[in-house]
Amino acid sequence: MKTLKLTLKKKWFDMIASGVKKEEYRKEGQWIVSRLYERVAFAKRPYDAVEFTNGYGADRPFVRVEFLGFEYGGGKPEWGGAPDVYIIKLGKVLERRNCE
């Protein structure tokens, strides 16, 4: 399974882990572009899932969510979105560990 790995603040992590938040937003930058696109031909990477963690350490909260693709545009303000961000589309929660 090809997986995109991201770290989140607790508020956004909890919303995704509960299935409420269905999009994650990332400002345009070299790091996220390198994760979303292949170097050759600037093609989109074929991910199956997104793994989110909150914090660091072996027992940190973890959730794996179905990856439904991404686009560039404006995110929902109530979910932390802003204009001109990468919008990572999320599906069903596949796995949770160490969540409240």
Long-range contacts (C-beta under 8 A, 24 or more apart in sequence): 1-48, 1-49, 2-45, 2-46, 2-47, 2-48, 2-49, 3-47, 3-48, 3-49, 3-50, 3-51, 3-64, 4-35, 4-36, 4-45, 4-47, 4-49, 4-50, 4-51, 4-67, 4-88, 5-50, 5-51, 5-53, 6-50, 6-51, 6-52, 6-53, 7-52, 7-53, 7-54, 7-55, 8-52, 8-53, 8-54, 9-54, 10-54, 11-80, 12-79, 12-80, 13-52, 13-53, 13-54, 13-61, 13-63, 14-54, 14-99, 14-100, 15-79, 16-52, 16-63, 16-65, 16-90, 16-93, 17-52, 17-61, 17-63, 17-93, 17-96, 17-99, 19-92, 19-93, 21-79, 21-90, 22-89, 22-90, 22-91, 23-75, 23-76, 23-79, 23-81, 23-87, 23-88, 23-89, 23-90, 24-50, 24-52, 24-87, 24-88, 24-90, 25-75, 25-79, 25-80, 25-81, 25-82, 25-85, 25-86, 25-87, 25-88, 26-85, 26-86, 26-88, 27-82, 27-84, 27-85, 27-86, 28-72, 28-84, 28-85, 28-86, 32-86, 36-70, 36-86, 44-69, 44-70, 49-94, 50-88, 50-90, 59-98, 60-98, 61-97, 61-98, 61-99, 61-100, 62-95, 62-96, 62-97, 62-98, 62-99, 63-93, 63-95, 63-96, 63-97, 63-99, 64-93, 64-94, 64-95, 64-96, 65-90, 65-91, 65-92, 65-93, 65-94, 66-90, 66-91, 66-92, 66-93, 66-94, 67-91
